[in-house]
Amino acid sequence: MIPVGAESGAQELLCITRVSDSEYEHESYGDVRFVPLLGEEGWP
């Protein structure tokens, strides 16, 4: 699972599966938005 796109704004959530040494399949789970981590355990 990986979000693909710019850091700000909408990203596409993809699931990429390796099916052989040189082949991959991907499935999209649609647009997502991630927010920065805040607080003591977040980004400085």
Rosetta blueprint (number, residue, H / E / L):
1 M L
2 I E
3 P E
4 V E
5 G L
6 A L
7 E L
8 S L
9 G L
10 A L
11 Q E
12 E E
13 L E
14 L E
15 C E
16 I E
17 T E
18 R E
19 V L
20 S L
21 D L
22 S L
23 E L
24 Y E
25 E E
26 H E
27 E E
28 S E
29 Y E
30 G E
31 D E
32 V E
33 R L
34 F L
35 V L
36 P L
37 L L
38 L L
39 G L
40 E L
41 E L
42 G L
43 W L
44 P L
